[in-house]
Amino acid sequence: ANPAFTLKLTLIGLAGANALWFHLGAYRSASTWDTEAAAPRSARFAAVASLAFWLAVISCGRLLAYL
């Protein structure tokens, strides 16, 4: 019944989907990445999305007691 808990579980699912998308997409070509150049755009997007999802999960966890 707590909306923060429902949102937290949804965000965990989205974070898992993001990890799956990264491993099935950008990570397949990781052996060819140049160490001197920036990572591919899809890998950088997956990294930023992962950070955002997990920060939101932590925030929802903190809100559980207040909603």
Secondary structure, DSSP 8 states (H G I E B T S, - for coil): --HHHHHHHHHHHHHHHHHHHHHHTGGGGGGG--SSS---HHHHHHHHHHHHHHHHHHHHHHHTTT-
